[in-house]
Amino acid sequence: WRSRDVAAIAARRGLTHTAPYFVDADGRANPGGWPRGGLTVIRFPNSHLIYALTWFGMAMLTLVGYGLFWREERRRRP
């Protein structure tokens, strides 16, 4: 399975009355070896630099746009 679709897994296995959620075991050994834990790896990418550059860039473009607007308004006034 490529995703944790509990309903699809239960239907394929012919199971009824299954819980609508998935419980993941940790990496410690379990009696009998099941459930096998430690298979779920959650990694959040560190994209803070990209976010900062994006927002500072947008702020800079807003200032440039305001400056162009202000310059045009000054030119129109007698």
N, CA, C and O of each residue as an XYZ file, in Angstrom:
312
protein
N       0.841     -1.181      0.000
C       0.000      0.000      0.000
C       0.882      1.238      0.000
O       1.888      1.303      0.706
N       0.495      2.203     -0.790
C       1.257      3.451     -0.859
C       0.724      4.499      0.116
O       1.396      5.495      0.384
N      -0.458      4.282      0.637
C      -1.014      5.194      1.622
C      -1.732      4.375      2.690
O      -1.981      3.183      2.511
N      -2.055      5.014      3.777
C      -2.716      4.328      4.888
C      -4.223      4.469      4.759
O      -4.855      5.141      5.574
N      -4.794      3.855      3.763
C      -6.236      3.858      3.548
C      -6.812      2.669      4.307
O      -6.879      1.560      3.779
N      -7.225      2.906      5.539
C      -7.678      1.833      6.431
C      -8.881      1.106      5.852
O      -8.956     -0.120      5.929
N      -9.820      1.841      5.275
C     -11.021      1.205      4.720
C     -10.660      0.288      3.549
O     -11.201     -0.813      3.443
N      -9.766      0.721      2.682
C      -9.372     -0.098      1.532
C      -8.591     -1.338      1.972
O      -8.782     -2.425      1.426
N      -7.722     -1.172      2.953
C      -6.957     -2.313      3.460
C      -7.898     -3.327      4.098
O      -7.767     -4.529      3.866
N      -8.851     -2.845      4.903
C      -9.813     -3.742      5.553
C     -10.667     -4.469      4.524
O     -10.932     -5.662      4.669
N     -11.099     -3.758      3.483
C     -11.918     -4.385      2.449
C     -11.123     -5.452      1.707
O     -11.650     -6.527      1.420
N      -9.894     -5.176      1.403
C      -9.051     -6.141      0.681
C      -8.793     -7.389      1.517
O      -8.733     -8.496      0.982
N      -8.641     -7.213      2.818
C      -8.385     -8.333      3.722
C      -9.663     -9.025      4.170
O      -9.605    -10.059      4.836
N     -10.815     -8.468      3.814
C     -12.089     -9.069      4.207
C     -12.427     -8.821      5.663
O     -13.156     -9.610      6.264
N     -11.925     -7.759      6.239
C     -12.176     -7.434      7.645
C     -13.404     -6.560      7.780
O     -13.688     -5.728      6.918
N     -14.129     -6.755      8.868
C     -15.283     -5.915      9.161
C     -15.076     -5.291     10.533
O     -14.247     -5.756     11.315
N     -15.814     -4.263     10.816
C     -15.752     -3.574     12.113
C     -14.337     -3.106     12.427
O     -13.815     -3.396     13.504
N     -13.727     -2.402     11.521
C     -12.381     -1.863     11.746
C     -12.484     -0.417     12.213
O     -13.441      0.288     11.894
N     -11.497      0.003     12.960
C     -11.434      1.392     13.422
C     -11.064      2.292     12.243
O     -10.318      1.872     11.359
N     -11.575      3.519     12.220
C     -11.292      4.412     11.086
C      -9.953      5.143     11.210
O      -9.789      6.218     10.634
N      -9.012      4.590     11.938
C      -7.712      5.240     12.104
C      -6.619      4.177     12.109
O      -6.897      2.980     12.188
N      -5.395      4.626     12.023
C      -4.235      3.748     11.943
C      -3.355      3.993     13.161
O      -3.049      5.144     13.472
N      -2.946      2.948     13.851
C      -2.061      3.065     15.010
C      -0.686      2.565     14.590
O      -0.549      1.448     14.091
N       0.316      3.385     14.792
C       1.667      3.033     14.397
C       2.486      2.721     15.649
O       2.464      3.486     16.613
N       3.205      1.607     15.638
C       4.052      1.223     16.772
C       5.389      1.945     16.677
O       5.817      2.344     15.593
N       6.039      2.108     17.817
C       7.370      2.719     17.795
C       8.414      1.663     17.445
O       8.063      0.526     17.132
N       9.682      2.026     17.494
C      10.748      1.150     17.043
C      11.142      0.036     17.996
O      12.006     -0.775     17.663
N      10.528     -0.028     19.181
C      10.884     -1.080     20.133
C      10.336     -2.438     19.705
O       9.348     -2.523     18.976
N      10.987     -3.485     20.166
C      10.560     -4.857     19.827
C       9.231     -5.181     20.493
O       9.000     -4.809     21.644
N       8.358     -5.874     19.771
C       7.051     -6.278     20.280
C       6.997     -7.798     20.396
O       7.688     -8.496     19.653
N       6.192     -8.318     21.311
C       6.062     -9.771     21.425
C       5.549    -10.381     20.116
O       4.542     -9.928     19.571
N       6.219    -11.375     19.631
C       5.822    -12.012     18.381
C       6.283    -11.259     17.146
O       6.091    -11.733     16.026
N       6.889    -10.089     17.334
C       7.398     -9.319     16.211
C       6.399     -8.422     15.512
O       6.779     -7.648     14.634
N       5.099     -8.510     15.888
C       4.084     -7.686     15.249
C       3.339     -6.873     16.275
O       3.108     -7.404     17.362
N       2.959     -5.699     16.053
C       3.205     -4.938     14.840
C       4.665     -4.502     14.750
O       5.307     -4.212     15.759
N       5.160     -4.464     13.556
C       6.535     -4.049     13.324
C       6.582     -2.530     13.381
O       5.952     -1.858     12.564
N       7.306     -1.996     14.316
C       7.336     -0.557     14.522
C       8.486      0.136     13.827
O       9.392     -0.497     13.284
N       8.423      1.447     13.860
C       9.497      2.260     13.317
C       9.481      2.402     11.811
O      10.471      2.850     11.232
N       8.381      2.032     11.151
C       8.326      2.121      9.693
C       7.904      3.498      9.199
O       8.220      3.884      8.074
N       7.197      4.231     10.033
C       6.753      5.558      9.632
C       7.850      6.566      9.947
O       8.269      6.708     11.096
N       8.303      7.252      8.928
C       9.333      8.283      9.089
C       8.696      9.608      8.715
O       8.236      9.800      7.589
N       8.677     10.511      9.672
C       8.117     11.832      9.424
C       9.269     12.820      9.398
O      10.001     12.979     10.375
N       9.410     13.475      8.266
C      10.476     14.442      8.090
C       9.880     15.732      7.549
O       9.247     15.722      6.493
N      10.069     16.823      8.242
C       9.601     18.112      7.773
C      10.793     18.859      7.185
O      11.789     19.071      7.877
N      10.705     19.258      5.926
C      11.835     19.965      5.327
C      12.002     21.348      5.950
O      11.024     22.000      6.317
N      13.237     21.776      6.061
C      13.533     23.089      6.608
C      13.606     24.076      5.451
O      14.654     24.232      4.824
N      12.492     24.738      5.172
C      12.413     25.667      4.051
C      12.328     27.117      4.520
O      11.822     27.971      3.792
N      12.809     27.400      5.707
C      12.663     28.739      6.261
C      13.377     29.801      5.434
O      12.872     30.915      5.297
N      14.531     29.479      4.886
C      15.251     30.457      4.080
C      14.443     30.820      2.835
O      14.348     31.994      2.476
N      13.869     29.830      2.188
C      13.058     30.086      0.993
C      11.841     30.926      1.348
O      11.494     31.853      0.618
N      11.183     30.607      2.475
C      10.019     31.391      2.895
C      10.425     32.834      3.175
O       9.740     33.768      2.760
N      11.543     33.013      3.881
C      12.001     34.363      4.208
C      12.315     35.147      2.938
O      11.917     36.305      2.810
N      13.021     34.530      2.007
C      13.344     35.221      0.757
C      12.075     35.559     -0.026
O      11.986     36.630     -0.627
N      11.111     34.670     -0.022
C       9.853     34.931     -0.721
C       9.139     36.130     -0.127
O       8.735     37.037     -0.854
N       8.980     36.141      1.207
C       8.230     37.232      1.833
C       8.977     38.560      1.774
O       8.360     39.605      1.569
N      10.298     38.532      1.950
C      11.049     39.783      1.824
C      11.023     40.274      0.386
O      10.972     41.480      0.144
N      11.058     39.349     -0.574
C      10.953     39.744     -1.978
C       9.607     40.365     -2.283
O       9.526     41.363     -3.000
N       8.547     39.781     -1.742
C       7.212     40.339     -1.960
C       7.088     41.715     -1.299
O       6.457     42.614     -1.855
N       7.677     41.881     -0.135
C       7.650     43.181      0.532
C       8.409     44.214     -0.295
O       7.968     45.355     -0.435
N       9.565     43.802     -0.847
C      10.351     44.716     -1.673
C       9.568     45.116     -2.928
O       9.562     46.287     -3.308
N       8.909     44.148     -3.572
C       8.109     44.469     -4.760
C       6.927     45.381     -4.421
O       6.538     46.219     -5.234
N       6.362     45.222     -3.237
C       5.287     46.110     -2.805
C       5.809     47.530     -2.645
O       5.146     48.484     -3.055
N       6.989     47.681     -2.054
C       7.584     49.010     -1.902
C       7.916     49.626     -3.256
O       7.694     50.818     -3.465
N       8.443     48.830     -4.168
C       8.747     49.337     -5.506
C       7.460     49.777     -6.197
O       7.420     50.845     -6.808
N       6.418     48.970     -6.107
C       5.135     49.333     -6.710
C       4.567     50.601     -6.107
O       4.037     51.447     -6.827
N       4.670     50.747     -4.786
C       4.198     51.963     -4.134
C       5.027     53.154     -4.590
O       4.480     54.228     -4.838
N       6.340     52.977     -4.704
C       7.212     54.062     -5.169
C       6.864     54.493     -6.587
O       6.836     55.690     -6.873
N       6.598     53.547     -7.476
C       6.211     53.895     -8.842
C       4.865     54.613     -8.872
O       4.679     55.579     -9.613
N       3.931     54.130     -8.057
C       2.624     54.776     -7.961
C       2.776     56.206     -7.449
O       2.184     57.132     -8.004
N       3.562     56.389     -6.398
C       3.770     57.707     -5.804
C       4.438     58.644     -6.799
O       4.055     59.810     -6.893
N       5.442     58.155     -7.555
C       6.146     58.976     -8.543
C       5.178     59.412     -9.648
O       5.206     60.566    -10.075
N       4.329     58.500    -10.106
C       3.356     58.838    -11.156
C       2.342     59.863    -10.649
O       1.964     60.774    -11.385
N       1.909     59.724     -9.420
C       0.968     60.680     -8.846
C       1.602     62.054     -8.721
O       0.942     63.065     -8.959
N       2.875     62.102     -8.349
C       3.566     63.390     -8.239
C       3.707     64.069     -9.583
O       3.625     65.293     -9.688
N       3.923     63.250    -10.625
C       4.088     63.795    -11.969
C       2.781     64.387    -12.505
O       2.797     65.367    -13.250
N       1.667     63.791    -12.126
C       0.361     64.270    -12.616
C      -0.075     65.569    -11.968
O      -0.837     66.326    -12.569
N       0.381     65.846    -10.772
C      -0.036     67.064    -10.068
C       0.706     68.266    -10.659
O       1.893     68.192    -10.975
N      -0.037     69.386    -10.800
C       0.602     70.602    -11.377
C       1.553     71.289    -10.430
O       2.148     72.307    -10.782
